Amino acid sequence: MTNQSLKQLSDNHILPTYSRYPIAFVKGQGCRLWDADGKEYIDFASGIGVTSIGHGHPTWAKAIADQAGELSHVSNLYYTAPAAKLALRLTELTDMAGVFFANSGAEANEGAIKVARKYGNGRSTIVTLEGSFHGRTITTLAATGQDKFHQHFHPLTQGFRHVPPGDMAALEAQGDDICALFIEPIQGEGGVMPLDKEYVQAAAELCHKRGWLLLIDEVQTGIGRTGKWFGYQHFGVKPDVVSFAKGIAGGLPLGGFIVSEKLRNVLAPGDHATTYGGNAVCCAAALTVLGILEPVISQVEEKGEYIRTKIQEMNLPIVGEIRGRGLMIGIKIKDYPPAAINAKLLEAGLAALTAGADILRFLPPLIIEQSDIDAGLKILHNILRLAT
Ligand SMILES: *Cc1c(COP(=O)(O)O)cnc(C)c1O
């Protein structure tokens, strides 16, 4: 089948809830993708920050095949080895106490919100930030501080208040109905907007003082994306709940949240569950992802700095601020729709992303090598130069 025929078949039967590029991918290997017409692409998108170990990693693929042949799913009614081992590893990486496994970022955040509400014991309001993104379910939409996602879906879940990032006075002005503050270390969908270290530290201290929980949404920033296992680890703060999803299982659906010691028993048997969450195949995949990333993470910040510096050195008038940390990169595009740049990049063989109103976003695989970085930057330079 061709790009065109796969597009036609999809458009006939898949609901048009996304705007898509007219490309159907049929194969991926490392940081390269191939479409149905045989054209090759460099992947600076990773399926939105998911395929951090690249495509088709043999260790990962074998672990999945082996686990699927051994035992795929038994539900949360029973124990399995992959889930137990993965939970141990995640608590080690965060120095926290316990994990709940879900299937996606939104679902991970829903669970985190339930922990905060139950812990709040009557104090039910959760403060989130303007420009944030926490998911597409009705409750995580309510948590999301961007009105454009809310349209058509009211009434949303009550009990969320959005304040401007960086504004300590707005946090201090909150009353005694608050149970938690919920933040992304770098706002991803909102436009790759990093939070200031001083602000996060002051906010964490305020949470401590007022008895609010500090919830960190690491769905995009987690699992090495910013150069540490979790983005909050750049700030020297101790969160109460950390959610994760995108990078954890290399492309299989897995998410979840990790809680600190004091929250270990907040959710009691019967309070929360999911049929698929933490199934053996996804957890086996995630264990290999963590193993593959272990020696790679220390190079992530350097690779990101290299990309940011190279783009700066292109010295193009269309390029504004270059933001982000590690391999989470946002490039402000001046006076030109970033989606149009992104379409041109794809045409030229580079898969990338956009974010916010005016940001071109790169989330390349964390295992990306110098030669693929340079090849991608060459395409970027050609396109940006001509768009200027
Ligand atoms: C993508 C994302 C989500 C939602 O994850 P899904 O798996 O799409 O439900 C939530 N929070 C952040 C920060 C994200 O980037």
The ligand as an SDF file (V2000), in Angstrom:
LIG
                    3D

 15 15  0  0  0  0  0  0  0  0999 V2000
    1.2100   13.7480   26.7750 C   0  0  0  0  0  0  0  0  0  0  0  0
    1.0110   14.2990   28.1290 C   0  0  0  0  0  0  0  0  0  0  0  0
   -0.0660   13.8850   28.9340 C   0  0  0  0  0  0  0  0  0  0  0  0
   -1.1410   12.9520   28.4240 C   0  0  0  0  0  0  0  0  0  0  0  0
   -0.6310   11.6860   28.1300 O   0  0  0  0  0  0  0  0  0  0  0  0
   -1.5370   10.6480   27.2980 P   0  0  0  0  0  0  0  0  0  0  0  0
   -0.7260    9.3850   27.2840 O   0  0  0  0  0  0  0  0  0  0  0  0
   -1.7060   11.2430   25.9280 O   0  0  0  0  0  0  0  0  0  0  0  0
   -2.8200   10.5150   27.9920 O   0  0  0  0  0  0  0  0  0  0  0  0
   -0.1440   14.3750   30.2170 C   0  0  0  0  0  0  0  0  0  0  0  0
    0.7780   15.2340   30.7010 N   0  0  0  0  0  0  0  0  0  0  0  0
    1.8210   15.6460   29.9570 C   0  0  0  0  0  0  0  0  0  0  0  0
    2.8250   16.5740   30.5590 C   0  0  0  0  0  0  0  0  0  0  0  0
    1.9780   15.2110   28.6400 C   0  0  0  0  0  0  0  0  0  0  0  0
    2.9920   15.6450   27.9000 O   0  0  0  0  0  0  0  0  0  0  0  0
  1  2  1  0
  2  3  1  0
  2 14  2  0
  3  4  1  0
  3 10  2  0
  4  5  1  0
  5  6  1  0
  6  7  2  0
  6  8  1  0
  6  9  1  0
 10 11  1  0
 11 12  2  0
 12 13  1  0
 12 14  1  0
 14 15  1  0
M  END
$$$$
